[in-house]
Amino acid sequence: MFAVPEDQIDLTGQSVGHYRIISKIGIGGMGVVYLAQDTKLGRKVAIKFLNKEFSADESKLKLLYKRQGRFRSPIIRTYLRF
């Protein structure tokens, strides 16, 4: 997860690390989610970019990681933190 500017710019077509941003999936209260291609592993992933308000609050981040770490779904396999 990454922090994004307040205006939530569109990163489609850009690269972040070894991820190539394909399209914007959605925008919510926490930030923006993009579909991306992992260029190292050759698979599609979803990347969440957190807004400044959410990413600046360490207690909110810890709660998020705990909740998402417990979440089980056949479509969600790995959580990565940068």
C-alpha positions in Angstrom: 0.0 0.0 0.0 1.2 3.5 -0.9 0.1 7.0 0.0 -1.4 9.1 -2.8 -2.1 12.8 -3.1 -5.4 14.2 -2.1 -6.5 14.6 -5.7 -6.0 10.8 -6.2 -4.2 11.2 -9.6 -4.6 8.4 -12.1 -1.5 6.2 -12.3 -2.8 4.1 -15.3 0.1 3.3 -17.7 2.8 4.1 -15.1 5.1 1.8 -13.2 5.5 1.6 -9.5 8.5 -0.6 -8.6 8.1 -3.8 -10.7 4.3 -3.3 -11.1 2.8 -1.8 -14.3 -0.5 -0.1 -13.6 -3.2 -1.3 -16.0 -6.4 0.4 -14.8 -8.1 2.0 -11.9 -10.5 -0.5 -10.2 -12.1 1.8 -7.7 -11.9 4.8 -5.3 -13.1 4.8 -1.7 -12.7 6.4 1.6 -9.2 4.9 2.2 -7.8 5.6 -1.3 -7.5 4.1 -4.8 -7.2 0.5 -6.0 -5.5 -0.3 -9.3 -5.2 -3.4 -11.4 -1.5 -4.0 -12.1 0.8 -6.4 -13.7 3.6 -7.9 -11.6 6.4 -7.8 -14.1 8.6 -10.2 -12.1 6.0 -12.9 -11.5 3.9 -12.3 -14.6 0.6 -12.1 -12.9 -2.1 -9.5 -12.3 -2.5 -8.0 -8.8 -4.5 -5.4 -7.1 -2.6 -2.5 -5.5 -4.2 -0.2 -2.9 -2.8 3.3 -2.6 -3.9 4.9 0.7 -4.9 8.5 1.0 -2.8 10.8 3.2 -5.3 11.0 6.0 -5.5 7.2 6.4 -1.8 6.5 5.8 -0.6 9.1 8.3 -2.4 7.4 11.2 -0.3 4.4 12.4 -3.1 3.0 14.5 -5.4 2.9 11.5 -2.8 1.1 9.5 -2.2 -1.5 12.2 -5.9 -2.2 12.4 -6.1 -2.5 8.6 -3.3 -5.0 8.4 -4.8 -7.1 11.3 -8.2 -7.1 9.6 -7.0 -7.9 6.1 -4.5 -10.5 7.5 -7.4 -12.4 8.9 -9.5 -12.1 5.8 -9.7 -15.4 3.8 -10.8 -15.6 0.2 -9.8 -17.8 -2.7 -9.2 -14.6 -4.8 -6.9 -12.9 -2.3 -3.6 -14.8 -1.9 -0.8 -12.4 -0.8 -0.5 -9.1 1.0 2.7 -7.2 0.3 3.8 -4.1 2.2 6.3 -1.6 0.7 
